[in-house]
């Protein structure tokens, strides 16, 4: 039966699709152009190349451009980067295994170190013209260069270019010969195509050249390629395409086949001038870039070319000269043209079929509103208006002026039930109407606008209508719930969909009133209980459910408009949106089906999604779009069906059909690169060398650790998944460990992560990417070090510690000093007389001879008490002794030197005078005891007694 159904689909499709539409796998290739309107700075392309990281490099007549699928970065000498390249006419590029990009220009060679971003120019000595036509990097990382005047290689040890001549090579060396192309064959030898000198071979192990006999009269080789079978193909200038054979010793060459352009044969070579050759591994075909478009030859059926060119209406491509053809890591075929920029195309076989039930092929634009496929393969298809019944060659159109909402099957009656706008329920069999139920002729249709009819396990019919729920029981009883007394008003709302749970309860989708769950005795309407799940009570994220699915495990899924896919949480009795959790596309799920393996297939507003909910790959999402062969990315509400392994999804451009068992998934290489790092809004690579090296010595994509000084407040990390088929459908997730608690998700329009004013410390930035089919790649990590400001560094804390110790010591000293002063004051406040007595005792507690000497000295000073000119020499004279003897005597008896003794006697005299005369002024007192400066007197007094003279006078007065 399944075979019959598939045959029927093919038969119907063949009848509706015009003849001549499916001749080869190369028909209708969807080339996507990337030229000046799309952002390529110029459209004159020499070469397209993909480096080991995944970037596309486009060599043009006016500069070199790096493309990441979204943006173009320019490498050329201009106002902004003067002298960057030796010449802006870039003919070829090639990356070695040391991350160096070798750039061949019209005037010489440049080498870009991708790790550091440093560009250097290298000149080959010994030739007059320096145009580099071709660059080749061997498997052992040796770089060979094809110049317009010979061949050279790079000497890694000496860091220099070496011209290959008869002095350093054996055999017939191509000296002063225009080298056009280089190819390393499976033996490790280099094949060398030249202009008008034919083909050479360089035996790397022998360092010897072999020159083969002329291929033809022109003898110019522009392209060389070895296909997956090991066959060598030679593209020539004016002589077409050669399939070559070499002898086992590689010394002789024979041409097995040759192909040329034939004006009378549309499937011959498009041009005899072949600039580039590459193989498409997905279709096992040879692609040729020629002077007149692209030629594609199936390697299984050699000699037949499908030619995409400007002058062909069937295989039209707006190009003439194609300078390069190239296959990237993910199988896309690229072509570079002279004047039309770059094109790329995905040639893989499509797993989806599109069934156009009306109209002429892809011109079908009607709405598929609902569909059903019978067991015998017959189709019931609802459109914007009308329903078609297709069975074999028979086609019947029903209710052509009415809008259908739902088509279902009644197992109890073996009839098809149609829910049609204002037509109630129409019962059909074999494409014919056998009965019709409307509100006027039955008791279970509340309103003639019926949205759906569901037959439960017991054979009861449940109707969702504009005015609520209706039921027709198997035993013939009929009810409209809106007419029953004491019935929950929820059952009178507009009901658009009905599904039965495993326990026999019903779930209803309403129009803007959320979901209603009906439980109780389903055979007795008055015993039913309703619960509403809506945004108002927090039990459903939105009020617009579109479709239901009860899966094999008994889980209830609801597709909504706005919150996408929701799942019923029985434990918490609510619906939760899982759309973001599974990273599903868009925000709407209009149709759902489950396959035999328990996978969910979801029709969304941004493509078809396969959600794995069981097994090892639980949670994995696979997304399919028009790029995978879908007719449209928007799928209509409840317009899907699944039977015996085949899916049917309706959209506004036809019905998508596919077999879930043979569905081929494409596992692509997802290359994620850091395209730029902005520090305070300035690109890292545009910062001054010294500043840049402080942050990272490497370019953005090679930076594993970013050190951001405290002077900068914010940074931005830009990234891109280097997949080029549908880059606008790529998605990204990033987080900063140590700061973010969860992943941030971003689409292709927001490929950057911005962070501002982070606390100093160590972080890890993580980013990953998903391609257009939802395949997630590996996580890319980058260490982020936010340096603290100078006042928060370790050495600053050392200084703070030392200052703390110093301040603590200073405080301790000050406290001790203050305690001493307090003690002095206490003694002087309470025991002034005792102090005088102790001081007098100090001077009198001396042996008799010394006592007499000390008394004479005190008397001498007192005699000259008011004489400020009394000094040490006069004191010495009056004491009739030497200066030295007097000093020693004073020091031994009082501990003071001579000057200090005189000052001490004067200050004690001041105390006596203040004791006797309480009202004496300080200035008068100072002069009275031999001080010329009252201020100095006060300083000396405080130093001697720990207080100012005025303080002493007041305290003395209190004690009087």
CORWOKA-V873077 format. One line per field, one symbol per residue. psi: psi as a letter, one per 20 degrees, with the letter a starting at -180 (. if undefined). burial: I if it has 9 or more other ideal C-beta (glycine too) atoms within 8 Angstrom, else O. A space follows every 10 residues. Layout:
# CORWOKA-V873077
psi: ???
burial: ???
This chain:
# CORWOKA-V873077
psi: hhggghhggg ggghhhpqqj ilgrijqkpn ppqoahhiip hqjnpgqpqp aiiiqppopr hlrppppjig qppporoahh mpjgqhqinp hqqppajjkp opoprikapq poohgijppq ppppqjqhpj pohqppprhk kppqporila qrrpohgilr ppporihjqr bnpmqkqoph qqpoaiijqp poprojjbpq poohhilqqp oqrqhahgkp ohqqqpaiij pppoprnijb pqoqpqrhjj hqpqogqqpr pohioikrph qioohqprpo hhilqppppa imapppppih mqippooorh jphgmpplqf pohqqqpahj iqpqpprnhj cqqqqpjqqp iqqponhran ciipjrpohq qqprhjiqpo ppagprpppp ocippppqmh jqpqhqprpo hhikqpppoq pjjcpppqpk jqphqpprhi jrjjohqinp hqpppahjjq pppprhkaqq qoqhjiqpqo hiiqqkqpih ijropiqpqp rhjirqpppr njjbqpppra oiiohijqqq pporhhjjip hrjmqhqqpo rhjjqoqppr ogjcpqppoh gjlrpppjgh hjlqqbjpoh qqqpaijjqp ppoajkrppo opjrahkpip pppqahhjjq hripprpkmr qpplipqopq ajkappqqoh hjopqooqoo opqohqppok ippgijrqgg gghhgpirrg hjoippooqi iqhqqppqrq ompjgmhiiq qqpqqopigq irqppqaiim lqppqplqqq aproppqrqp aijjppaqpp qpppooqrrh ijrhhhhggh gghggghggg ggggggghgg ggggggghgh lghhgggggh hgiimqqggh ggghhhgghg ghhkgjoiip agghggghil rrhggggggg ghhijqrggh gghggghhhh ggghhhnhjq qhghgghhjj phohghghgh ghhgijrqhg gggghhhhi.
burial: OOOIIIOIIO OIIOOIIOOO IOOOOIIOOO IOIIIIOOOI IIIIIIIIII IOIIIIIIII OIIIIIIIIO OIOIIIIIOO OOOIIOIIII IIIIIIOOII IIIIIOOIII IIIIOOIOIO IIOIOOIOOI IIIIIIIIOO IIIIIIIIII IIIIIOOOOO IIIIIOOOIO IOIIOOIIII IIIIIOOIII IIIIOOIIII IIIIOOOIII IIOOIOOIII IIIIIIIOOO OIIIIIIOII IIIIIIIOOI OOIOIOOIII IOOOOOOIII IIIIIIIIII OOIIIIIIII OIIIIIIIIO OIOOIIIIII OIOOIIIOII IIIIIIIIOI IIIIIIIIII IIIIIIIOOO IIIIIIIOIO IOOIOIOIII IIIIOOIIII IIIOOIIIII IOOOOOOIIO OIOIIIIIII OOOOIIIIII OOIIIIIIIO IOOOOIIIIO OIOIIIIIOI IIIIIIOOII IIIIIOIIII IIIOOOOIII IIOIOOIOOI IIIIIIIIII IOOOIIIIII OOIIIIIIOO OIOOIOOIOI OIIIIOOOII IIIIIIIIII IOOOOIIIII OIIIIIIIIO OOOIIOIIII OIIIIIOIII IIIIIOOIII IIIIIIIIII IIIOOOOOOO IIIIIIIIII IIOOIIOIII IIOOIIIIII IIIIIIIIOI OOIOOOOIOI IIIIIIIIIO OOOIIOIOOO OIOOIIOOII IIIOIIIIOI OIOIIIIIII IIIIIIIOII IIIIIIIOOO OOOIIIOIOO IIIOIOOIOI OOIIIIIIII IIIIIOIOOI OIIIIIOOOO OIIOOIIOOO OOOOOOOOOO OOOOOOOOOO IOOIIOIIOO OIOOIIOOIO OOIOOOOOOI IOIIOIIIOI IIOIIOOOOI OIOIIIOOIO OOIOOIIOII IOIIOIOIOI IIIIIIIIII IOIIOOOOOI OIOOIIIIII IOOIOIIIOI IIOIIOIOIO OIIOIIOOOO
